């Protein structure tokens, strides 16, 4: 199953500028499980959407190759993140854009580690309902609830849409402030996103946890939170980032498909496609 149901002309590894890496993993998922089915649901939905993007046009003509799924590790999220890091590094070594489909958010530790080896000064831009800044959760330092703590230990990050955190996380962030915008704080910018853009370096890796979006438009996630971003808030910020910065890779995580309700799957697939187009456009200085 390849992204977009593309013909070989546009799906071969040799000509592809973007490479999709499915990671069906939900070992440390809490509350509602099911993110292991997220990558397949996104791929299936992508084959039933129009591949002409209303704002970017025929993105698929740049070539989008889909790799086999990364086999899950039963050793836990730390071992799995290393496996994802190796696969992501393989993509980057070939000069391709990594497009990683989760799966739970813990895999981002691996994708970011690989991206930072190639782009040491990059900033991670997190879209998320949750801070994911615990130091340890359920005896693991690599749980999905800890992923941005690990990411920030290795470099810069900024976050948008955060509206849920533990008391421990709040205390840590009070002592160690980070550029984090809740949905309300983001909306108070009234479309002037300069503070967000100024928090980013020239190279950006985007990690998009789908629960950043409001559950009214995307209910299919394991830990939904009210008061999320809407579609245009998310994609307009991503467009603004791509116009000023270079997006060197991204992941889209935490889709937990609901049987018989494909709207969330389609939204996720459309978001992935839009992000591919924006990221590829951002590679060309003339487009920034």
C-alpha positions as YAML, in Angstrom:
chain: A
units: angstrom
residues:
- id: 1
  name: UNK
  ca: [0.00, 0.00, 0.00]
- id: 2
  name: UNK
  ca: [1.62, 3.29, -1.04]
- id: 3
  name: UNK
  ca: [0.72, 6.82, -0.06]
- id: 4
  name: UNK
  ca: [-1.76, 8.36, -2.48]
- id: 5
  name: UNK
  ca: [-2.13, 5.18, -4.51]
- id: 6
  name: UNK
  ca: [0.50, 6.57, -6.86]
- id: 7
  name: UNK
  ca: [1.66, 4.89, -10.02]
- id: 8
  name: UNK
  ca: [5.24, 3.62, -10.06]
- id: 9
  name: UNK
  ca: [6.33, 6.67, -12.07]
- id: 10
  name: UNK
  ca: [5.73, 8.80, -9.00]
- id: 11
  name: UNK
  ca: [6.25, 6.19, -6.25]
- id: 12
  name: UNK
  ca: [9.70, 4.76, -6.96]
- id: 13
  name: UNK
  ca: [12.45, 5.39, -4.43]
- id: 14
  name: UNK
  ca: [14.85, 6.54, -7.11]
- id: 15
  name: UNK
  ca: [12.80, 9.54, -8.20]
- id: 16
  name: UNK
  ca: [10.98, 10.30, -4.93]
- id: 17
  name: UNK
  ca: [11.85, 13.47, -3.05]
- id: 18
  name: UNK
  ca: [9.75, 12.36, -0.05]
- id: 19
  name: UNK
  ca: [9.80, 8.94, 1.63]
- id: 20
  name: UNK
  ca: [6.96, 7.76, 3.86]
- id: 21
  name: UNK
  ca: [7.95, 5.57, 6.81]
- id: 22
  name: UNK
  ca: [5.01, 3.81, 8.56]
- id: 23
  name: UNK
  ca: [5.64, 2.99, 12.24]
- id: 24
  name: UNK
  ca: [2.72, 0.94, 13.67]
- id: 25
  name: UNK
  ca: [3.62, 1.16, 17.36]
- id: 26
  name: UNK
  ca: [1.67, 1.80, 20.56]
- id: 27
  name: UNK
  ca: [3.57, 0.03, 23.35]
- id: 28
  name: UNK
  ca: [3.40, 2.90, 25.88]
- id: 29
  name: UNK
  ca: [0.03, 4.30, 24.85]
- id: 30
  name: UNK
  ca: [-2.21, 5.24, 27.77]
- id: 31
  name: UNK
  ca: [-6.00, 5.53, 27.99]
- id: 32
  name: UNK
  ca: [-7.21, 4.44, 24.53]
- id: 33
  name: UNK
  ca: [-4.87, 2.26, 22.49]
- id: 34
  name: UNK
  ca: [-5.01, 1.72, 18.74]
- id: 35
  name: UNK
  ca: [-2.34, 4.00, 17.31]
- id: 36
  name: UNK
  ca: [-0.64, 0.92, 15.86]
- id: 37
  name: UNK
  ca: [-3.39, 1.03, 13.20]
- id: 38
  name: UNK
  ca: [-2.78, 4.70, 12.44]
- id: 39
  name: UNK
  ca: [-0.27, 4.35, 9.59]
- id: 40
  name: UNK
  ca: [-2.42, 1.88, 7.65]
- id: 41
  name: UNK
  ca: [-5.50, 4.06, 8.13]
- id: 42
  name: UNK
  ca: [-3.63, 7.10, 6.82]
- id: 43
  name: UNK
  ca: [-2.34, 5.18, 3.80]
- id: 44
  name: UNK
  ca: [-5.80, 3.78, 3.05]
- id: 45
  name: UNK
  ca: [-7.40, 7.22, 3.33]
- id: 46
  name: UNK
  ca: [-4.68, 8.75, 1.13]
- id: 47
  name: UNK
  ca: [-5.67, 6.39, -1.65]
- id: 48
  name: UNK
  ca: [-9.20, 7.78, -1.54]
- id: 49
  name: UNK
  ca: [-8.41, 11.50, -1.60]
- id: 50
  name: UNK
  ca: [-7.78, 13.78, -4.55]
- id: 51
  name: UNK
  ca: [-4.03, 14.22, -5.05]
- id: 52
  name: UNK
  ca: [-4.46, 17.71, -6.43]
- id: 53
  name: UNK
  ca: [-3.89, 19.95, -3.40]
- id: 54
  name: UNK
  ca: [-6.15, 23.01, -3.46]
- id: 55
  name: UNK
  ca: [-3.30, 25.31, -2.36]
- id: 56
  name: UNK
  ca: [-0.11, 23.60, -3.58]
- id: 57
  name: UNK
  ca: [-1.22, 21.73, -6.69]
- id: 58
  name: UNK
  ca: [0.29, 18.43, -7.89]
- id: 59
  name: UNK
  ca: [2.62, 17.69, -4.98]
- id: 60
  name: UNK
  ca: [2.77, 14.01, -5.95]
- id: 61
  name: UNK
  ca: [4.79, 14.86, -9.07]
- id: 62
  name: UNK
  ca: [7.83, 15.40, -6.84]
- id: 63
  name: UNK
  ca: [7.67, 11.67, -6.08]
- id: 64
  name: UNK
  ca: [6.48, 10.03, -2.86]
- id: 65
  name: UNK
  ca: [7.85, 6.60, -2.01]
- id: 66
  name: UNK
  ca: [6.35, 4.44, 0.74]
- id: 67
  name: UNK
  ca: [8.63, 2.10, 2.66]
- id: 68
  name: UNK
  ca: [7.56, -1.11, 4.40]
- id: 69
  name: UNK
  ca: [6.39, -0.75, 8.00]
- id: 70
  name: UNK
  ca: [9.03, -0.62, 10.71]
- id: 71
  name: UNK
  ca: [8.65, -3.82, 12.69]
- id: 72
  name: UNK
  ca: [7.70, -3.04, 16.33]
- id: 73
  name: UNK
  ca: [10.11, -3.94, 19.10]
- id: 74
  name: UNK
  ca: [8.84, -5.69, 22.23]
- id: 75
  name: UNK
  ca: [11.76, -4.30, 24.25]
- id: 76
  name: UNK
  ca: [9.99, -1.01, 24.91]
- id: 77
  name: UNK
  ca: [9.94, 2.53, 23.53]
- id: 78
  name: UNK
  ca: [13.66, 3.25, 23.97]
- id: 79
  name: UNK
  ca: [14.61, 0.29, 21.78]
- id: 80
  name: UNK
  ca: [11.87, 1.21, 19.31]
- id: 81
  name: UNK
  ca: [13.06, 4.79, 19.06]
- id: 82
  name: UNK
  ca: [16.53, 3.51, 18.12]
- id: 83
  name: UNK
  ca: [14.97, 1.37, 15.40]
- id: 84
  name: UNK
  ca: [13.06, 4.38, 14.08]
- id: 85
  name: UNK
  ca: [16.22, 6.50, 14.27]
- id: 86
  name: UNK
  ca: [18.07, 4.03, 12.04]
- id: 87
  name: UNK
  ca: [15.28, 3.96, 9.46]
- id: 88
  name: UNK
  ca: [14.94, 7.75, 9.45]
- id: 89
  name: UNK
  ca: [18.70, 8.18, 9.09]
- id: 90
  name: UNK
  ca: [18.61, 5.85, 6.07]
- id: 91
  name: UNK
  ca: [16.13, 8.19, 4.39]
- id: 92
  name: UNK
  ca: [18.11, 11.32, 5.24]
- id: 93
  name: UNK
  ca: [21.37, 9.80, 3.99]
- id: 94
  name: UNK
  ca: [19.75, 9.51, 0.56]
- id: 95
  name: UNK
  ca: [18.80, 13.17, 0.48]
- id: 96
  name: UNK
  ca: [15.08, 12.47, 0.86]
- id: 97
  name: UNK
  ca: [12.45, 14.13, 3.04]
- id: 98
  name: UNK
  ca: [11.45, 11.77, 5.90]
- id: 99
  name: UNK
  ca: [7.68, 11.51, 6.39]
- id: 100
  name: UNK
  ca: [7.11, 9.35, 9.46]
- id: 101
  name: UNK
  ca: [3.64, 8.01, 10.27]
- id: 102
  name: UNK
  ca: [2.88, 6.86, 13.83]
- id: 103
  name: UNK
  ca: [2.06, 5.18, 15.91]
- id: 104
  name: UNK
  ca: [2.45, 6.71, 19.34]
- id: 105
  name: UNK
  ca: [4.42, 9.87, 20.00]
- id: 106
  name: UNK
  ca: [7.37, 8.10, 21.66]
- id: 107
  name: UNK
  ca: [8.78, 7.36, 18.18]
- id: 108
  name: UNK
  ca: [9.61, 11.05, 17.75]
- id: 109
  name: UNK
  ca: [12.69, 10.63, 19.95]
- id: 110
  name: UNK
  ca: [14.12, 8.49, 17.16]
- id: 111
  name: UNK
  ca: [13.08, 10.64, 14.22]
- id: 112
  name: UNK
  ca: [14.46, 13.79, 15.84]
- id: 113
  name: UNK
  ca: [17.75, 12.10, 16.83]
- id: 114
  name: UNK
  ca: [18.33, 11.12, 13.21]
- id: 115
  name: UNK
  ca: [17.37, 14.56, 11.91]
- id: 116
  name: UNK
  ca: [19.69, 16.30, 14.40]
- id: 117
  name: UNK
  ca: [22.67, 14.27, 13.26]
- id: 118
  name: UNK
  ca: [22.21, 15.73, 9.79]
- id: 119
  name: UNK
  ca: [20.91, 19.14, 10.90]
- id: 120
  name: UNK
  ca: [22.48, 19.87, 14.31]
- id: 121
  name: UNK
  ca: [20.91, 23.33, 14.76]
- id: 122
  name: UNK
  ca: [17.33, 22.41, 13.91]
- id: 123
  name: UNK
  ca: [14.38, 23.32, 16.11]
- id: 124
  name: UNK
  ca: [11.55, 20.88, 16.71]
- id: 125
  name: UNK
  ca: [8.09, 22.41, 16.26]
- id: 126
  name: UNK
  ca: [5.58, 20.39, 18.28]
- id: 127
  name: UNK
  ca: [1.84, 20.47, 17.64]
- id: 128
  name: UNK
  ca: [0.21, 18.76, 20.61]
- id: 129
  name: UNK
  ca: [-2.54, 18.92, 23.21]
- id: 130
  name: UNK
  ca: [-0.07, 17.70, 25.83]
- id: 131
  name: UNK
  ca: [3.27, 19.04, 26.99]
- id: 132
  name: UNK
  ca: [4.84, 15.54, 26.98]
- id: 133
  name: UNK
  ca: [7.43, 16.90, 29.41]
- id: 134
  name: UNK
  ca: [7.39, 14.31, 32.20]
- id: 135
  name: UNK
  ca: [10.82, 13.03, 33.12]
- id: 136
  name: UNK
  ca: [9.51, 9.50, 33.65]
- id: 137
  name: UNK
  ca: [6.11, 7.85, 33.25]
- id: 138
  name: UNK
  ca: [5.15, 4.33, 34.25]
- id: 139
  name: UNK
  ca: [8.83, 3.59, 34.93]
- id: 140
  name: UNK
  ca: [9.96, 4.67, 31.47]
- id: 141
  name: UNK
  ca: [11.93, 7.75, 30.45]
- id: 142
  name: UNK
  ca: [10.96, 7.08, 26.82]
- id: 143
  name: UNK
  ca: [7.18, 6.92, 27.21]
- id: 144
  name: UNK
  ca: [5.04, 9.00, 24.88]
- id: 145
  name: UNK
  ca: [4.44, 11.23, 27.93]
- id: 146
  name: UNK
  ca: [8.18, 12.02, 28.14]
- id: 147
  name: UNK
  ca: [9.08, 12.49, 24.50]
- id: 148
  name: UNK
  ca: [9.44, 16.28, 24.44]
- id: 149
  name: UNK
  ca: [11.52, 16.21, 27.63]
- id: 150
  name: UNK
  ca: [13.96, 13.93, 25.81]
- id: 151
  name: UNK
  ca: [13.76, 16.06, 22.64]
- id: 152
  name: UNK
  ca: [14.47, 19.27, 24.54]
- id: 153
  name: UNK
  ca: [17.44, 17.70, 26.29]
- id: 154
  name: UNK
  ca: [19.05, 17.42, 22.86]
- id: 155
  name: UNK
  ca: [18.24, 20.85, 21.46]
- id: 156
  name: UNK
  ca: [15.66, 23.54, 20.83]
- id: 157
  name: UNK
  ca: [11.91, 23.05, 20.55]
- id: 158
  name: UNK
  ca: [8.74, 25.13, 20.43]
- id: 159
  name: UNK
  ca: [5.19, 23.93, 21.03]
- id: 160
  name: UNK
  ca: [1.72, 25.00, 19.86]
- id: 161
  name: UNK
  ca: [-1.72, 23.84, 21.01]
- id: 162
  name: UNK
  ca: [-0.64, 22.57, 24.45]
- id: 163
  name: UNK
  ca: [-3.52, 22.64, 26.93]
- id: 164
  name: UNK
  ca: [-2.87, 19.68, 29.22]
- id: 165
  name: UNK
  ca: [0.04, 18.90, 31.55]
- id: 166
  name: UNK
  ca: [0.74, 17.34, 34.92]
- id: 167
  name: UNK
  ca: [1.68, 19.28, 38.05]
- id: 168
  name: UNK
  ca: [5.21, 17.93, 37.65]
- id: 169
  name: UNK
  ca: [5.45, 19.30, 34.12]
- id: 170
  name: UNK
  ca: [4.03, 22.67, 35.15]
- id: 171
  name: UNK
  ca: [6.62, 22.99, 37.93]
- id: 172
  name: UNK
  ca: [9.45, 22.04, 35.55]
- id: 173
  name: UNK
  ca: [8.33, 24.55, 32.92]
- id: 174
  name: UNK
  ca: [7.96, 27.26, 35.56]
- id: 175
  name: UNK
  ca: [11.58, 26.69, 36.57]
- id: 176
  name: UNK
  ca: [12.78, 26.15, 32.98]
- id: 177
  name: UNK
  ca: [10.56, 28.23, 30.65]
- id: 178
  name: UNK
  ca: [10.12, 27.06, 27.07]
- id: 179
  name: UNK
  ca: [8.37, 28.64, 24.05]
- id: 180
  name: UNK
  ca: [4.97, 26.98, 24.43]
- id: 181
  name: UNK
  ca: [1.66, 28.40, 23.20]
- id: 182
  name: UNK
  ca: [-1.66, 27.00, 24.37]
- id: 183
  name: UNK
  ca: [-4.53, 27.18, 21.90]
- id: 184
  name: UNK
  ca: [-5.82, 30.28, 23.67]
- id: 185
  name: UNK
  ca: [-2.39, 31.94, 23.68]
- id: 186
  name: UNK
  ca: [-1.90, 31.05, 20.02]
- id: 187
  name: UNK
  ca: [-5.25, 32.59, 19.09]
- id: 188
  name: UNK
  ca: [-4.40, 35.73, 21.03]
- id: 189
  name: UNK
  ca: [-1.65, 36.35, 18.44]
- id: 190
  name: UNK
  ca: [-4.50, 37.03, 15.95]
- id: 191
  name: UNK
  ca: [-2.56, 35.69, 13.00]
- id: 192
  name: UNK
  ca: [0.67, 37.53, 13.80]
- id: 193
  name: UNK
  ca: [2.83, 34.45, 14.29]
- id: 194
  name: UNK
  ca: [6.16, 36.25, 14.48]
- id: 195
  name: UNK
  ca: [6.77, 35.11, 18.10]
- id: 196
  name: UNK
  ca: [6.37, 31.48, 17.03]
- id: 197
  name: UNK
  ca: [8.54, 31.94, 13.95]
- id: 198
  name: UNK
  ca: [11.20, 33.76, 15.97]
- id: 199
  name: UNK
  ca: [11.44, 30.78, 18.32]
- id: 200
  name: UNK
  ca: [12.55, 28.56, 15.43]
- id: 201
  name: UNK
  ca: [15.97, 28.16, 13.83]
- id: 202
  name: UNK
  ca: [16.37, 28.17, 10.06]
- id: 203
  name: UNK
  ca: [15.86, 24.38, 9.91]
- id: 204
  name: UNK
  ca: [12.74, 22.86, 11.46]
- id: 205
  name: UNK
  ca: [11.51, 19.36, 12.17]
- id: 206
  name: UNK
  ca: [7.74, 19.21, 12.71]
- id: 207
  name: UNK
  ca: [6.19, 16.67, 15.06]
- id: 208
  name: UNK
  ca: [2.42, 16.75, 14.75]
- id: 209
  name: UNK
  ca: [0.46, 14.88, 17.43]
- id: 210
  name: UNK
  ca: [-3.05, 14.83, 16.03]
- id: 211
  name: UNK
  ca: [-4.61, 15.55, 19.42]
- id: 212
  name: UNK
  ca: [-3.39, 19.13, 18.89]
- id: 213
  name: UNK
  ca: [-6.53, 19.43, 16.78]
- id: 214
  name: UNK
  ca: [-9.91, 19.84, 18.38]
- id: 215
  name: UNK
  ca: [-11.68, 16.49, 18.95]
- id: 216
  name: UNK
  ca: [-14.69, 17.98, 17.17]
- id: 217
  name: UNK
  ca: [-12.78, 17.63, 13.90]
- id: 218
  name: UNK
  ca: [-10.49, 14.74, 14.85]
- id: 219
  name: UNK
  ca: [-11.95, 12.46, 17.55]
- id: 220
  name: UNK
  ca: [-9.81, 9.42, 16.64]
- id: 221
  name: UNK
  ca: [-6.94, 9.80, 19.08]
- id: 222
  name: UNK
  ca: [-6.14, 8.02, 22.31]
- id: 223
  name: UNK
  ca: [-6.01, 11.07, 24.59]
- id: 224
  name: UNK
  ca: [-8.36, 13.77, 23.22]
- id: 225
  name: UNK
  ca: [-8.54, 17.18, 24.87]
- id: 226
  name: UNK
  ca: [-11.16, 19.92, 24.32]
- id: 227
  name: UNK
  ca: [-10.16, 23.31, 22.98]
- id: 228
  name: UNK
  ca: [-7.88, 22.30, 20.16]
- id: 229
  name: UNK
  ca: [-6.71, 23.93, 16.96]
- id: 230
  name: UNK
  ca: [-8.84, 23.89, 13.84]
- id: 231
  name: UNK
  ca: [-7.70, 22.82, 10.37]
- id: 232
  name: UNK
  ca: [-6.91, 26.28, 9.03]
- id: 233
  name: UNK
  ca: [-5.07, 27.41, 12.17]
- id: 234
  name: UNK
  ca: [-2.77, 24.40, 11.85]
- id: 235
  name: UNK
  ca: [-2.10, 24.48, 8.13]
- id: 236
  name: UNK
  ca: [-1.80, 28.27, 7.97]
- id: 237
  name: UNK
  ca: [0.89, 28.21, 10.67]
- id: 238
  name: UNK
  ca: [2.67, 25.40, 8.83]
- id: 239
  name: UNK
  ca: [2.52, 27.46, 5.62]
- id: 240
  name: UNK
  ca: [3.99, 30.45, 7.46]
- id: 241
  name: UNK
  ca: [6.81, 28.26, 8.80]
- id: 242
  name: UNK
  ca: [7.55, 26.87, 5.34]
- id: 243
  name: UNK
  ca: [7.67, 30.39, 3.90]
- id: 244
  name: UNK
  ca: [10.39, 31.49, 6.35]
- id: 245
  name: UNK
  ca: [12.17, 28.28, 7.38]
- id: 246
  name: UNK
  ca: [13.30, 24.99, 5.87]
- id: 247
  name: UNK
  ca: [11.27, 21.98, 7.00]
- id: 248
  name: UNK
  ca: [13.75, 19.07, 6.96]
- id: 249
  name: UNK
  ca: [11.35, 16.32, 8.01]
- id: 250
  name: UNK
  ca: [8.22, 15.61, 9.98]
- id: 251
  name: UNK
  ca: [6.11, 13.01, 11.70]
- id: 252
  name: UNK
  ca: [2.36, 12.74, 12.20]
- id: 253
  name: UNK
  ca: [1.44, 10.60, 15.19]
- id: 254
  name: UNK
  ca: [-1.30, 9.36, 17.53]
- id: 255
  name: UNK
  ca: [-4.10, 8.55, 15.09]
- id: 256
  name: UNK
  ca: [-6.18, 5.80, 16.73]
- id: 257
  name: UNK
  ca: [-8.73, 4.95, 14.03]
- id: 258
  name: UNK
  ca: [-12.39, 4.54, 14.94]
- id: 259
  name: UNK
  ca: [-14.09, 1.68, 13.06]
- id: 260
  name: UNK
  ca: [-16.57, 2.96, 10.51]
- id: 261
  name: UNK
  ca: [-15.60, 6.62, 11.06]
- id: 262
  name: UNK
  ca: [-13.03, 7.60, 8.47]
- id: 263
  name: UNK
  ca: [-13.19, 11.40, 8.76]
- id: 264
  name: UNK
  ca: [-10.19, 11.49, 11.12]
- id: 265
  name: UNK
  ca: [-8.20, 9.20, 8.82]
- id: 266
  name: UNK
  ca: [-8.91, 11.45, 5.84]
- id: 267
  name: UNK
  ca: [-7.95, 14.57, 7.77]
- id: 268
  name: UNK
  ca: [-4.68, 12.95, 8.84]
- id: 269
  name: UNK
  ca: [-3.91, 11.86, 5.27]
- id: 270
  name: UNK
  ca: [-4.69, 15.32, 3.93]
- id: 271
  name: UNK
  ca: [-2.47, 16.88, 6.62]
- id: 272
  name: UNK
  ca: [0.41, 14.57, 5.68]
- id: 273
  name: UNK
  ca: [0.00, 15.48, 2.01]
- id: 274
  name: UNK
  ca: [-0.13, 19.21, 2.77]
- id: 275
  name: UNK
  ca: [2.97, 18.90, 4.94]
- id: 276
  name: UNK
  ca: [4.85, 17.05, 2.20]
- id: 277
  name: UNK
  ca: [4.07, 19.88, -0.21]
- id: 278
  name: UNK
  ca: [5.00, 22.62, 2.24]
- id: 279
  name: UNK
  ca: [8.22, 20.88, 3.27]
- id: 280
  name: UNK
  ca: [9.33, 20.35, -0.32]
- id: 281
  name: UNK
  ca: [8.49, 23.93, -1.20]
- id: 282
  name: UNK
  ca: [10.55, 25.14, 1.74]
- id: 283
  name: UNK
  ca: [13.69, 23.48, 0.31]
- id: 284
  name: UNK
  ca: [13.89, 26.13, -2.43]
- id: 285
  name: UNK
  ca: [15.12, 29.56, -1.23]
- id: 286
  name: UNK
  ca: [13.05, 31.31, -3.91]
- id: 287
  name: UNK
  ca: [9.90, 29.96, -2.29]
- id: 288
  name: UNK
  ca: [10.84, 31.34, 1.13]
...
